[in-house]
């Protein structure tokens, strides 16, 4: 079983693969007589310009200077992509669907926090779905390698766009959650005036539009080409003609605006929230005007949303650190000397991001009593109804059986009674006839005397 060696693992942070596309295009255009063989082969022999002899070049995964072998890298990424990713994806999708069902119930949907959590559950679910489509080629490859290569190349440009967009929407929604909690903790008496349902709906919708609009330049950059009958991801003419601005857009604008800054904001805002809460006297004084029930409710909501933010930081910080290391350490990148190690760590970071999108349902169940009670009332009541219905049906069936048995017994008794009555009447008639006959015989005897 071979792991899918696409560039998605590299792109999830850096948003580009300029070097590989240029390499493929340049190889075909400038070295038409070069012997490439299989693109996933061991070495690439390209004629040198001045030395006269062949210059041996290695593909990133076969560079002998790698500190991790290709086999080890393939084994680890195969386990992750073919076994771990699908399990996390299924669990996360089911959790997101259950979250949406529970959050849309009347008891919860009136809350301003629920509006944001619905937007988060929706983006998490679609991120997991689109990511699974990208990684499903690992499983398909075991049955049809040509089909896996075709799906990988032909679906990349729009699936990668959708997957990245939903992932970044989730990131910004967590920022919105943190800001909303900061307002609730810092200004508990004014939070109802500042944070309204209408404003939160508008904010969530704005984040979706902002992310999808900002990432709209990704799909036009990529297409696919066939090299010796095999499809590969490549750059479009648009990408090649606008190399300089797109490099700034891909390598600086997108990662900084939608990755580094949101993580930093969530970290700072939640540190402030924790600091405010830790000053218990000040916090208690600021909420004395609130009724006890509302104070307790706000504490529980704050604790739950803090947990969501902390899980977000734990899961996304490794990816950010990986990208920083790839910038600081020479050769620690997809096309560098340590390609195999970088590929494995990229998949691990992607796994953390998937876990972040999968555990929110568990967080809500554990830390939000209203969510838990709504879930229990919704789903357990359905189970209880089914059980009661089955029990009622069984009881009714048993009752009908008993009634039928009683009816049969009554019929039998009536029949026996009729038979007995008939026998008695028959006996009575026979006795009467005998008496009459005896009387007549007596009368005849008296007359003869």
C-alpha positions as CSV (number, residue, x, y, z in Angstrom):
1,X,0.0,0.0,0.0
2,X,1.6,3.3,-1.2
3,X,0.7,6.6,0.2
4,X,-0.6,9.3,-2.1
5,X,2.4,11.4,-3.0
6,X,0.5,14.6,-4.0
7,X,1.4,18.1,-3.1
8,X,-1.6,18.8,-0.9
9,X,0.5,18.1,2.2
10,X,2.8,20.9,1.3
11,X,0.1,23.2,0.0
12,X,-2.1,23.1,3.2
13,X,0.2,25.8,4.7
14,X,2.2,27.3,1.8
15,X,-0.6,27.4,-0.7
16,X,1.6,26.8,-3.7
17,X,3.8,24.4,-5.6
18,X,5.5,26.7,-8.1
19,X,8.8,24.8,-8.1
20,X,7.3,21.4,-9.0
21,X,5.1,22.8,-11.8
22,X,8.0,24.8,-13.3
23,X,10.2,21.7,-13.0
24,X,7.7,19.6,-14.9
25,X,7.1,22.2,-17.6
26,X,10.8,23.0,-17.9
27,X,11.7,19.3,-18.1
28,X,9.3,18.7,-21.0
29,X,10.2,22.0,-22.8
30,X,13.9,22.3,-22.3
31,X,15.0,18.6,-22.0
32,X,13.0,16.8,-24.7
33,X,15.5,14.0,-25.0
34,X,15.9,13.4,-21.3
35,X,15.1,10.0,-19.9
36,X,12.5,10.6,-17.2
37,X,10.9,7.2,-16.9
38,X,8.4,7.1,-14.1
39,X,7.9,10.4,-12.4
40,X,8.0,8.5,-9.1
41,X,11.2,6.7,-10.0
42,X,14.5,6.8,-8.3
43,X,16.6,9.2,-10.3
44,X,16.3,11.7,-13.1
45,X,19.1,11.9,-15.6
46,X,19.3,15.3,-17.3
47,X,22.1,16.3,-19.7
48,X,24.4,18.9,-18.2
49,X,25.1,22.1,-20.1
50,X,28.9,22.4,-19.7
51,X,30.4,19.3,-18.2
52,X,29.6,17.0,-21.1
53,X,28.4,14.2,-18.8
54,X,25.0,13.5,-17.4
55,X,24.0,15.4,-14.2
56,X,22.1,13.2,-11.9
57,X,19.2,14.9,-10.2
58,X,16.9,13.3,-7.6
59,X,13.2,13.8,-7.0
60,X,12.7,15.1,-3.5
61,X,11.5,11.7,-2.1
62,X,14.6,9.9,-3.4
63,X,17.3,12.3,-2.4
64,X,19.9,10.1,-0.7
65,X,20.5,12.9,1.9
66,X,17.1,12.5,3.4
67,X,17.2,11.6,7.1
68,X,14.1,9.4,6.6
69,X,13.9,6.8,4.0
70,X,11.2,6.8,1.4
71,X,9.9,3.4,2.6
72,X,9.5,4.7,6.1
73,X,7.8,7.8,4.9
74,X,5.4,5.8,2.7
75,X,4.6,3.4,5.5
76,X,3.7,6.2,7.9
77,X,1.7,8.3,5.4
78,X,-0.1,5.2,4.2
79,X,-1.3,4.3,7.7
80,X,-2.4,7.9,8.3
81,X,-4.1,8.5,4.9
82,X,-5.7,5.1,4.5
83,X,-6.7,4.2,8.0
84,X,-6.5,7.1,10.5
85,X,-7.8,9.9,8.3
86,X,-11.0,8.0,7.3
87,X,-11.9,7.1,10.9
88,X,-11.4,10.7,12.1
89,X,-13.4,12.0,9.2
90,X,-16.3,9.7,9.8
91,X,-16.4,10.5,13.5
92,X,-16.1,14.2,12.8
93,X,-18.8,14.3,10.2
94,X,-21.3,12.4,12.4
95,X,-20.4,14.7,15.3
96,X,-21.0,17.8,13.1
97,X,-24.3,16.5,11.9
98,X,-25.5,15.8,15.4
99,X,-24.3,19.2,16.5
100,X,-26.3,20.9,13.8
101,X,-29.4,19.0,14.7
102,X,-29.1,19.8,18.4
103,X,-28.2,23.5,17.9
104,X,-31.1,24.0,15.6
105,X,-33.6,23.0,18.3
106,X,-35.9,25.7,19.7
107,X,-34.3,25.6,23.2
108,X,-30.8,26.5,21.9
109,X,-31.2,28.5,18.6
110,X,-32.3,31.7,20.4
111,X,-28.8,32.2,21.8
112,X,-26.3,34.4,20.0
113,X,-23.6,31.8,20.7
114,X,-25.6,29.1,18.9
115,X,-25.5,31.1,15.6
116,X,-21.7,31.1,15.6
117,X,-21.5,27.4,16.6
118,X,-23.8,26.4,13.8
119,X,-21.5,28.2,11.3
120,X,-18.5,26.5,12.9
121,X,-20.1,23.0,12.7
122,X,-21.1,23.5,9.1
123,X,-17.6,24.6,8.0
124,X,-15.9,21.8,10.0
125,X,-18.1,19.2,8.4
126,X,-17.5,20.4,4.8
127,X,-13.7,20.7,5.5
128,X,-13.7,17.0,6.6
129,X,-15.7,16.0,3.5
130,X,-13.5,17.8,1.0
131,X,-10.4,16.7,2.7
132,X,-11.5,13.1,2.5
133,X,-12.2,13.5,-1.2
134,X,-8.6,14.6,-1.6
135,X,-7.1,11.8,0.5
136,X,-9.5,9.1,-0.7
137,X,-7.1,8.4,-3.7
138,X,-4.9,6.5,-1.2
139,X,-7.6,3.9,-0.8
140,X,-8.6,4.0,-4.5
141,X,-5.0,3.4,-5.5
142,X,-5.1,-0.1,-4.0
143,X,-7.8,-1.1,-6.5
144,X,-7.1,1.1,-9.6
145,X,-3.9,3.2,-9.6
146,X,-4.7,4.9,-12.9
147,X,-8.1,6.0,-11.6
148,X,-6.4,7.3,-8.4
149,X,-3.9,9.4,-10.4
150,X,-6.7,10.8,-12.6
151,X,-8.8,11.8,-9.7
152,X,-5.9,13.3,-7.9
153,X,-4.9,15.5,-10.9
154,X,-8.3,16.4,-12.3
155,X,-10.0,17.3,-9.0
156,X,-7.1,19.2,-7.3
157,X,-7.8,22.8,-8.4
158,X,-11.3,23.1,-7.0
159,X,-11.3,20.5,-4.2
160,X,-8.1,22.0,-2.8
161,X,-9.8,25.5,-3.0
162,X,-12.9,24.3,-1.2
163,X,-11.0,22.3,1.5
164,X,-8.7,25.3,2.2
165,X,-11.6,27.7,2.2
166,X,-13.7,25.8,4.7
167,X,-10.7,25.2,6.9
168,X,-9.9,29.0,7.0
169,X,-13.6,29.8,7.7
170,X,-13.4,27.6,10.8
171,X,-10.3,29.4,11.8
172,X,-11.9,32.8,11.6
173,X,-15.1,31.7,13.3
174,X,-13.0,30.6,16.3
175,X,-11.6,34.1,16.3
176,X,-15.1,35.4,16.3
177,X,-16.0,33.1,19.2
178,X,-13.0,34.4,21.2
179,X,-13.9,38.0,20.6
180,X,-17.5,37.4,21.6
181,X,-16.5,35.8,24.9
182,X,-14.1,38.6,25.6
183,X,-17.0,41.1,25.3
184,X,-19.2,38.9,27.5
185,X,-16.5,38.6,30.2
186,X,-15.3,42.2,30.0
187,X,-18.7,43.9,29.6
188,X,-21.3,41.5,31.0
189,X,-23.9,44.2,31.4
190,X,-23.6,45.5,27.9
191,X,-23.1,42.2,26.0
192,X,-26.8,41.9,25.1
193,X,-26.7,45.3,23.4
194,X,-23.4,44.7,21.7
195,X,-23.8,41.1,20.6
196,X,-27.1,40.4,19.0
197,X,-28.4,37.5,16.9
198,X,-28.6,39.7,13.8
199,X,-25.0,40.9,14.2
200,X,-23.7,37.4,14.8
201,X,-25.5,36.1,11.7
202,X,-24.1,39.0,9.6
203,X,-20.6,38.3,11.0
204,X,-20.6,34.6,10.2
205,X,-21.9,35.2,6.7
206,X,-19.3,37.9,6.2
207,X,-16.5,35.5,7.2
208,X,-17.7,32.9,4.6
209,X,-17.8,35.6,1.9
210,X,-14.5,37.0,2.9
211,X,-12.6,33.7,2.8
212,X,-14.1,32.4,-0.4
213,X,-13.5,35.7,-2.1
214,X,-10.0,36.0,-0.8
215,X,-9.1,32.5,-2.0
216,X,-10.8,32.9,-5.3
217,X,-7.4,33.3,-7.1
218,X,-6.4,29.7,-6.2
219,X,-8.3,27.6,-8.7
220,X,-7.3,29.6,-11.8
221,X,-3.6,28.9,-11.1
222,X,-3.8,25.1,-11.4
223,X,-4.7,22.6,-14.1
224,X,-3.4,19.2,-15.1
225,X,-1.2,17.9,-17.9
226,X,-0.3,14.4,-19.2
227,X,3.3,13.4,-19.2
228,X,3.9,10.1,-20.9
229,X,0.2,9.2,-20.5
230,X,0.1,10.0,-16.8
231,X,-1.8,13.0,-15.5
232,X,0.0,15.5,-13.2
233,X,-0.9,18.8,-11.5
234,X,0.5,21.8,-13.3
235,X,0.3,25.5,-13.5
236,X,-1.9,27.4,-15.9
237,X,-0.8,30.2,-18.2
238,X,-2.4,32.7,-15.9
239,X,-0.1,31.5,-13.0
240,X,3.0,31.6,-15.2
241,X,2.2,35.1,-16.6
242,X,1.6,36.5,-13.1
243,X,4.3,34.7,-11.2
244,X,5.6,37.7,-9.0
245,X,2.2,38.9,-7.7
246,X,0.9,35.4,-7.2
247,X,4.0,34.5,-5.2
248,X,3.3,37.3,-2.8
249,X,-0.4,36.3,-2.7
250,X,0.4,32.5,-2.2
251,X,3.4,32.7,0.1
252,X,2.7,35.8,2.2
253,X,-0.8,37.1,2.0
254,X,-2.8,33.9,2.5
255,X,-0.7,32.3,5.2
256,X,-0.3,35.5,7.2
257,X,-3.9,36.7,7.0
258,X,-5.7,33.3,7.3
259,X,-3.2,31.3,9.4
260,X,-0.7,33.2,11.5
261,X,-2.8,36.3,12.5
262,X,-5.9,34.3,13.5
263,X,-3.9,31.9,15.7
264,X,-2.1,34.9,17.3
265,X,-5.4,36.7,17.9
266,X,-7.0,33.7,19.5
267,X,-4.0,33.2,21.7
268,X,-3.9,36.8,22.9
269,X,-7.7,37.2,23.4
270,X,-8.0,34.0,25.4
271,X,-5.1,35.0,27.6
272,X,-6.9,38.2,28.3
273,X,-10.2,36.3,29.1
274,X,-8.4,33.9,31.5
275,X,-6.7,36.9,33.2
276,X,-10.1,38.7,33.6
277,X,-11.7,35.6,35.0
278,X,-8.8,34.9,37.3
279,X,-9.4,38.3,39.0
280,X,-12.4,36.8,40.6
281,X,-13.3,39.8,42.8
282,X,-13.4,42.2,39.8
283,X,-15.3,39.7,37.7
284,X,-17.8,39.0,40.5
285,X,-18.3,42.7,41.1
286,X,-19.0,43.3,37.4
287,X,-21.7,40.7,37.3
288,X,-23.5,41.4,40.5
289,X,-26.4,43.0,38.7
290,X,-27.0,39.8,36.8
291,X,-29.4,37.2,38.2
292,X,-27.7,34.1,39.6
293,X,-29.1,31.8,36.8
294,X,-27.7,34.0,34.1
295,X,-24.3,34.3,35.8
296,X,-24.0,30.6,36.0
297,X,-25.1,30.2,32.4
298,X,-22.5,32.7,31.3
299,X,-19.7,30.9,33.3
300,X,-20.6,27.6,31.6
301,X,-20.7,29.1,28.1
302,X,-17.3,30.8,28.7
303,X,-15.7,27.6,30.0
304,X,-17.0,25.7,26.9
305,X,-15.9,28.3,24.4
306,X,-12.5,28.6,26.1
307,X,-12.1,24.9,25.7
308,X,-12.9,25.2,22.0
309,X,-10.3,27.9,21.6
310,X,-7.6,26.0,23.5
311,X,-8.2,22.9,21.5
312,X,-8.0,25.0,18.3
313,X,-4.6,26.4,19.5
314,X,-3.2,23.0,20.4
315,X,-4.2,21.5,17.0
316,X,-3.1,24.4,14.8
317,X,0.1,25.5,16.5
318,X,2.1,22.5,15.3
319,X,1.3,23.3,11.6
320,X,2.3,26.9,12.1
321,X,5.6,25.8,13.8
322,X,6.2,23.4,10.9
323,X,5.9,26.3,8.4
324,X,8.1,28.5,10.4
325,X,10.7,25.7,10.6
326,X,10.5,25.2,6.8
327,X,11.3,28.9,6.4
328,X,14.2,28.9,8.9
329,X,15.9,25.5,8.3
330,X,17.5,25.1,4.9
331,X,16.2,22.0,3.1
332,X,13.3,21.4,5.4
333,X,10.6,21.7,2.8
334,X,8.7,19.7,0.3
335,X,11.3,20.1,-2.4
336,X,14.3,20.1,0.0
337,X,16.8,17.6,1.4
338,X,14.5,16.5,4.2
339,X,11.4,16.0,2.0
340,X,10.4,12.6,3.5
341,X,10.5,13.9,7.1
342,X,8.6,17.1,6.0
343,X,5.9,15.0,4.3
344,X,5.3,12.9,7.4
345,X,5.2,15.9,9.7
346,X,2.8,17.6,7.3
347,X,0.4,14.7,7.4
348,X,0.6,14.7,11.2
349,X,-0.2,18.4,11.3
350,X,-3.1,17.8,8.9
351,X,-4.3,15.1,11.3
352,X,-4.3,17.6,14.2
353,X,-6.3,20.0,12.1
354,X,-8.9,17.2,11.3
355,X,-9.1,16.4,15.0
356,X,-9.8,20.1,15.8
357,X,-12.8,19.9,13.4
358,X,-14.0,16.6,14.9
359,X,-14.0,17.1,18.7
360,X,-16.3,20.1,19.1
361,X,-19.4,17.8,19.5
362,X,-17.7,16.0,22.4
363,X,-16.7,19.4,23.9
364,X,-20.3,20.6,23.7
365,X,-21.6,17.4,25.2
366,X,-19.2,17.5,28.2
367,X,-19.2,21.2,29.0
368,X,-22.6,22.5,27.9
369,X,-25.4,21.2,30.0
370,X,-28.1,22.7,27.8
371,X,-26.6,21.1,24.7
372,X,-26.4,17.7,26.6
373,X,-30.0,17.9,27.9
374,X,-31.3,18.9,24.4
375,X,-29.5,16.0,22.9
376,X,-30.8,13.5,25.5
377,X,-34.3,14.8,25.1
378,X,-34.2,14.7,21.4
379,X,-32.5,11.4,20.7
380,X,-33.2,9.5,23.9
381,X,-36.9,10.4,23.8
382,X,-37.0,9.0,20.3
383,X,-35.5,5.8,21.6
384,X,-37.9,5.8,24.6
385,X,-40.9,6.4,22.2
386,X,-39.7,3.5,20.1
387,X,-39.4,1.2,23.1
388,X,-42.8,2.3,24.5
389,X,-44.3,1.8,21.1
390,X,-42.9,-1.7,20.9
391,X,-44.0,-2.5,24.5
392,X,-47.5,-1.1,23.8
393,X,-47.7,-3.1,20.6
394,X,-46.6,-6.2,22.4
395,X,-49.0,-5.6,25.3
396,X,-51.9,-4.9,22.9
397,X,-51.0,-8.1,21.0
398,X,-50.9,-10.0,24.2
399,X,-54.2,-8.4,25.3
400,X,-55.8,-9.4,22.0
401,X,-54.5,-12.9,22.4
402,X,-55.9,-13.1,25.9
403,X,-59.2,-11.7,24.8
404,X,-59.3,-14.2,22.0
405,X,-58.6,-17.0,24.4
406,X,-61.3,-15.8,26.8
407,X,-63.7,-15.5,23.9
408,X,-62.9,-19.1,22.9
409,X,-63.4,-20.3,26.4
410,X,-66.7,-18.4,26.7
411,X,-67.8,-19.9,23.4
412,X,-66.9,-23.4,24.6
413,X,-68.7,-22.8,27.9
414,X,-71.8,-21.6,26.1
415,X,-71.6,-24.6,23.8
416,X,-71.3,-26.9,26.8
417,X,-74.1,-25.1,28.5
418,X,-76.3,-25.5,25.4
419,X,-75.4,-29.2,25.3
420,X,-76.2,-29.6,28.9
421,X,-79.5,-27.7,28.6
422,X,-80.4,-29.9,25.6
423,X,-79.7,-33.1,27.6
424,X,-81.6,-31.8,30.6
425,X,-84.6,-30.8,28.4
426,X,-84.4,-34.1,26.6
427,X,-84.3,-36.0,29.9
428,X,-87.2,-33.8,31.2
429,X,-89.3,-34.6,28.2
430,X,-88.5,-38.3,28.5
431,X,-89.6,-38.2,32.2
432,X,-92.8,-36.4,31.3
433,X,-93.6,-38.9,28.6
434,X,-92.9,-41.8,31.0
435,X,-95.2,-40.1,33.5
436,X,-98.0,-39.6,31.0
437,X,-97.6,-43.2,29.8
438,X,-97.7,-44.5,33.4
439,X,-100.8,-42.4,34.1
440,X,-102.6,-43.8,31.1
441,X,-101.6,-47.3,32.1
442,X,-103.0,-46.7,35.6
443,X,-106.2,-45.3,34.2
444,X,-106.6,-48.4,32.0
445,X,-106.0,-50.7,34.9
446,X,-108.7,-49.0,37.1
447,X,-111.2,-49.2,34.3
448,X,-110.7,-52.9,33.9
449,X,-111.4,-53.5,37.5
